[in-house]
Amino acid sequence: MPDTAEAIAALTGIAAAAQEGPGDTLRIVLLVSMVGGALLAWFLLRGYGRDETGEQPDEASARGASGDAEDANA
């Protein structure tokens, strides 16, 4: 009769290696989500930067088509 102890030990080792858990998958998911969050924050916040030209908005365009100061809040 063949020795089954070695076969059982090998199968137990293979089964234990297959049940290590979601370690690599979880690391990949966390890394991708962190990089995605950083890119999303950059994309959303890039519009809030200062205007590098230093020009002020034209006051006449804020007053409307007539150009009267009284019409600004009408």
DANORKA-V83506 format. One record per backbone hydrogen bond with DSSP energy under -0.5 kcal/mol. CO is the residue of the C=O (numbers start at 0). NH is the residue of the N-H. E is the energy in kcal/mol with one decimal. If there is no record, write none. Layout:
{{CO,NH,E} {CO,NH,E}}
This chain:
{{1,3,-0.7} {2,6,-0.5} {3,7,-2.6} {4,8,-2.3} {5,9,-2.2} {6,10,-2.5} {7,11,-2.4} {8,12,-2.0} {9,13,-2.1} {10,14,-2.3} {11,15,-2.3} {12,16,-1.9} {13,17,-1.7} {14,18,-0.8} {16,19,-0.8} {21,25,-2.9} {22,26,-2.0} {23,27,-2.2} {24,28,-2.5} {25,29,-2.4} {26,30,-2.3} {27,31,-2.6} {28,32,-2.3} {29,33,-2.2} {30,34,-2.4} {31,35,-2.6} {32,36,-2.4} {33,37,-2.1} {34,38,-2.4} {35,39,-2.4} {36,40,-2.4} {37,41,-2.4} {38,42,-2.4} {39,43,-2.5} {40,44,-2.5} {41,45,-1.4} {44,47,-1.4} {45,48,-0.8} {49,51,-0.7} {50,53,-0.8} {57,61,-0.8} {58,62,-1.1} {59,63,-0.8} {67,70,-0.6} {68,71,-1.1} {69,72,-0.5} {70,73,-0.9}}
